[in-house]
Amino acid sequence: MSTYKNSTAAKTTVTRNTSELYDKVDGNLFETIVLLTKRANQISREMKEELSQKLEEFGSNSDNLEEVFENREQIEISRHYERLPKPHSIAVQELIDGAVHYRYPEEVKNS
Protein backbone atom coordinates (compact mmCIF):
# COMPACT_ATOMS: atom_id res chain seq x y z
CA MET A 1 0.00 0.00 0.00
CA SER A 2 2.39 2.67 1.28
CA THR A 3 -0.10 5.51 0.77
CA TYR A 4 1.64 7.47 3.51
CA LYS A 5 4.72 8.15 1.37
CA ASN A 6 2.87 10.50 -0.94
CA SER A 7 0.56 11.95 1.69
CA THR A 8 -0.13 15.65 1.83
CA ALA A 9 -0.97 15.39 5.54
CA ALA A 10 0.25 18.09 7.89
CA LYS A 11 3.48 17.37 9.73
CA THR A 12 2.49 19.65 12.59
CA THR A 13 -0.65 20.10 14.66
CA VAL A 14 -3.61 21.52 12.73
CA THR A 15 -6.95 22.56 14.18
CA ARG A 16 -9.78 20.87 12.27
CA ASN A 17 -13.45 21.66 11.96
CA THR A 18 -14.97 18.48 13.39
CA SER A 19 -18.28 18.99 11.61
CA GLU A 20 -16.48 18.68 8.26
CA LEU A 21 -14.98 15.39 9.40
CA TYR A 22 -18.06 13.72 10.80
CA ASP A 23 -20.20 14.85 7.89
CA LYS A 24 -18.07 12.49 5.80
CA VAL A 25 -19.08 9.58 8.04
CA ASP A 26 -22.86 9.84 8.12
CA GLY A 27 -22.79 12.77 10.56
CA ASN A 28 -21.73 10.65 13.51
CA LEU A 29 -18.72 11.93 15.48
CA PHE A 30 -18.24 8.66 17.39
CA GLU A 31 -18.08 6.63 14.17
CA THR A 32 -15.67 9.17 12.71
CA ILE A 33 -13.33 8.77 15.68
CA VAL A 34 -13.51 4.97 15.48
CA LEU A 35 -12.87 5.05 11.73
CA LEU A 36 -9.89 7.40 12.07
CA THR A 37 -8.46 5.32 14.93
CA LYS A 38 -8.67 2.11 12.93
CA ARG A 39 -7.13 3.70 9.85
CA ALA A 40 -4.32 5.34 11.89
CA ASN A 41 -3.54 1.95 13.45
CA GLN A 42 -3.37 0.36 9.98
CA ILE A 43 -1.00 3.06 8.76
CA SER A 44 1.12 2.80 11.90
CA ARG A 45 1.45 -0.98 11.53
CA GLU A 46 2.37 -0.61 7.87
CA MET A 47 5.03 2.00 8.65
CA LYS A 48 6.47 -0.05 11.50
CA GLU A 49 6.70 -3.21 9.39
CA GLU A 50 8.42 -1.37 6.56
CA LEU A 51 10.88 0.34 8.92
CA SER A 52 11.63 -2.96 10.67
CA GLN A 53 12.34 -4.65 7.34
CA LYS A 54 14.72 -1.87 6.30
CA LEU A 55 16.53 -1.84 9.65
CA GLU A 56 16.72 -5.63 9.73
CA GLU A 57 19.24 -5.42 6.89
CA PHE A 58 21.63 -3.71 9.30
CA GLY A 59 21.24 -6.24 12.11
CA SER A 60 24.41 -7.96 13.24
CA ASN A 61 24.79 -11.58 14.17
CA SER A 62 27.17 -10.67 16.98
CA ASP A 63 26.16 -11.58 20.52
CA ASN A 64 28.30 -8.85 22.07
CA LEU A 65 25.88 -6.26 23.45
CA GLU A 66 28.64 -3.84 24.44
CA GLU A 67 29.56 -3.05 20.86
CA VAL A 68 27.41 -0.43 19.22
CA PHE A 69 28.01 0.46 15.63
CA GLU A 70 26.67 3.64 14.13
CA ASN A 71 25.63 3.18 10.56
CA ARG A 72 24.99 6.34 8.56
CA GLU A 73 22.45 4.65 6.28
CA GLN A 74 20.53 3.30 9.26
CA ILE A 75 20.44 6.74 10.85
CA GLU A 76 19.20 8.32 7.61
CA ILE A 77 16.41 5.73 7.29
CA SER A 78 15.33 6.43 10.86
CA ARG A 79 15.38 10.19 10.28
CA HIS A 80 13.29 9.78 7.13
CA TYR A 81 10.57 7.99 9.08
CA GLU A 82 10.72 10.58 11.85
CA ARG A 83 10.06 13.35 9.29
CA LEU A 84 6.96 11.67 7.86
CA PRO A 85 3.54 12.88 9.01
CA LYS A 86 2.13 10.97 11.95
CA PRO A 87 -0.38 8.16 11.23
CA HIS A 88 -3.33 10.06 12.72
CA SER A 89 -2.60 13.08 10.50
CA ILE A 90 -2.45 10.84 7.45
CA ALA A 91 -5.75 9.19 8.41
CA VAL A 92 -7.48 12.57 8.80
CA GLN A 93 -6.12 13.77 5.46
CA GLU A 94 -7.27 10.57 3.77
CA LEU A 95 -10.76 11.08 5.19
CA ILE A 96 -10.83 14.69 3.96
CA ASP A 97 -9.62 13.57 0.50
CA GLY A 98 -12.25 10.83 0.36
CA ALA A 99 -9.61 8.09 0.22
CA VAL A 100 -10.92 6.16 3.24
CA HIS A 101 -13.43 3.50 2.35
CA TYR A 102 -15.57 1.92 5.02
CA ARG A 103 -18.62 -0.24 5.23
CA TYR A 104 -20.93 -1.39 7.95
CA PRO A 105 -21.13 -5.10 8.65
CA GLU A 106 -24.43 -6.63 7.71
CA GLU A 107 -26.82 -6.76 10.60
CA VAL A 108 -27.61 -10.23 11.84
CA LYS A 109 -31.29 -10.85 11.28
CA ASN A 110 -33.13 -12.59 14.08
CA SER A 111 -35.16 -15.45 12.64
Long-range contacts (C-beta under 8 A, 24 or more apart in sequence): 1-46, 2-46, 2-50, 3-43, 3-90, 3-94, 3-99, 4-43, 4-46, 4-47, 4-84, 4-85, 4-87, 4-90, 5-84, 7-84, 7-85, 7-90, 7-93, 7-94, 8-93, 8-97, 9-85, 9-86, 9-89, 9-90, 9-92, 9-93, 9-94, 10-85, 10-89, 10-93, 11-83, 11-84, 11-85, 11-86, 11-89, 14-89, 16-92, 20-96, 21-92, 21-95, 21-96, 24-95, 24-96, 24-98, 25-95, 25-102, 32-95, 35-95, 35-100, 35-102, 36-88, 36-91, 36-92, 36-95, 39-91, 39-94, 39-95, 39-100, 40-87, 40-88, 40-90, 40-91, 41-87, 43-87, 43-90, 43-91, 44-87, 47-81, 47-84, 47-87, 51-77, 51-78, 51-81
